[in-house]
Amino acid sequence: MEENKEKEIDLSKYQVRTDLAVEAHQIAEEEEGQGIPGVRLEELEQDHIYVTKVYVDTEEGAKKIGKNVGKYLTIEAQPLRKKDTEFQNKVTTLFAQQFHAFLEEVGIKPDDSVLIIGLGNWNVTPDALGPIVVENIMVTSHLFELAPENVEEGFRRVSALSPGVLGITGIETSQVVEGVISQIQPDFVIAIDALASSSLERVNTTIQISDTGISPGSGIGNKRKALSKEVLGVPVIAIGVPTVVDAVSIVSNSIDFVLGHMGKEMKDQQENTNARRALAPGGMGFNLGQPKRFNPDHIPAEEERRTLLGLVGTLEEHEKRRLIHEVLQPLGHQLIVTPKEIDTFIEDIGNIVANGLNAALHEKIDMSNVSAYTH
């Protein structure tokens, strides 16, 4: 009889919330304990800037990491937190180079026209990335229409729009974009939006480029109709920057870091190299290299974890997240968190993306003269 059949529990809402393919791949590898079939990874590093390319080649691989089949390119630059103008220019240059190469890889030609969509709510700082980028994009479509004789070689036909959000306009973003596309008929679309990360280290320091489109509002769990080639009829290149992280991820990662730190201190004391040191967080130094969630080698064995944190220390990842979710939900603390410096971070990263796009889309513009075309 079906009454005795164990009811299957949907654990999807307890999974790690992330829009980054590089994090989804990392999490899937940790769960599988091996490489993911149908998913390829390429990495390179230059001046503390890490570029990771994730190629999802098969539906099996896409299902494993929870991302669509396609190409994902991630640029991580932890030193952006220092607000160093020279370093920001390096990131802008690398982003422009990588985006230009990405367009060639997906078959976009130098003279193809583009519509840039700045998704997000300009009244909410962490969600204002798209509108900020659009403000600084060099648009040229009107010049091609009104004064084509004044348009020099090396400039592409570019249109840009910030359609707002459903709560402001009462109109689905996809409907607005579809209407505009039907009128101006661009060859491809670039959609820019704020994303969510599972790691605070990547917030406002990471840029993701993909050819799979984007779902407006996905960063905070409000998924709307996707902007993709299947929906819009033209290729859609998505650019996203994580600006938020959910509270469950922060608490879950904090437990792992506490266990890792305490395990490291216990090991040091056993080796008599650090016997007098207190259990202080100073041992978990900030790493400017490739960000890691924690060092698993420092996590104690199960019995020691039980001694340190009781049953919580022995929970599997999905069990831990489920517990945290159930504790926070009745309190109304299912929070989406952003750093307190978000006001300056969002302006900086928005300018980096805008300047990089201007240089990548127009052959006439490079990093030596890009400032002349933005404000």
C-alpha positions, 0 to 999 in steps of 0.5 A: 500500500502507498500509505507505508511508502516513505514520502519523498522530501523536496530538498531543492529549497535547501540547496546552495543559492548561487548564480555563478557557474564556477561555484555550482561546478565546485559544489557539484565536484565536492558532492561527487568527489570527482570531476563532472562528466560533460563539464570542462574547466579552464583556468588562468591567472594574471596579476591577482585576476583569475579567469575561469571558463566553464564549458557545459557540453552535455545535458547530463553535465548541466543537470549535475551543476544546475546550469544550462548547456553553454559557455560561462566565463568568470573573472575574479579580482579580490583586490578590487576591495582596495579601490585601487584605480590602477588595478580597476583599470587592469580589470577593465582591460582584461574584461574588455579583452575577454568579452571581445574574445567571447563574442568571437567565440559565440559567432558575433560579428564586428558589425552586428548591432546590439541591444544592451538591457540593464536589468534591475531596480535603480531604487535598490542599490544592490540591484542597480548594476544594470541601470548604472552600466546603461548610464555609461554605455556609448549608444550609437544607433540614433547616429546611424539613423540621423547622421550616418555620414558622421559615424566613423569606421570602428563603431558598432550600432548600439542601443541601450535600455533599462526596463525597470522591474515588475514592481515599478512598471507592472510589466514583465521585463521579458515583454518590454524587451520583446517589444523593443526587439520587434521594433529595432531588430538587433542582431544580439542582446547583452543582458546585465543583472545583479546575481547571488553568490554563495561566498562573501569573497566573490560579492562585488569582485566577480564578473560572469559572462555566459551565452545562456541568457538570464532570468531577471530577479534570479539573484533573490529568488524571484525568477521571471521569464528568461531572456534567452535566444529561445524566447527572444529569437536572437543570441543573448549574452548575459553579464552578471555581478554577484552583489548579495548572498543569502543568510543561510549560506553565511551561517553554513559557511561560518560553521565550516570556517569555525570547525576548520579554524578550531581543527587547525588550532587543535592540530597546532597545539598537538604539535606544540607549535602553537600551544599558547595561542587562543582560539582567535579568528586571526589564524584564518587570514584573508586570502587575495588569491583564488577564493576558497570556501574553507580548507577541508584539511583542517576540518576535524574528524567526526567524533571531534566535530561532535565534541566541539559543536554537538550534532550540528558538527556532524550534519551533512551540507544539505542537513545543515542548510535545512536546519538553518533554514528551519531555524531562521524561517519562523523568525522572519530572518530569511535574509538576502545580505549585501556588504555595507560598502555596496554604494561605492562597490556598485558604482565601481563595478558598474563603471568597470563593466561599462568601460569594458563593454565600450572598448569591446564593442567599438573597435575605435575605442580602447583603454587609452580613450575610453574615458572620453566616451563615458561620464 
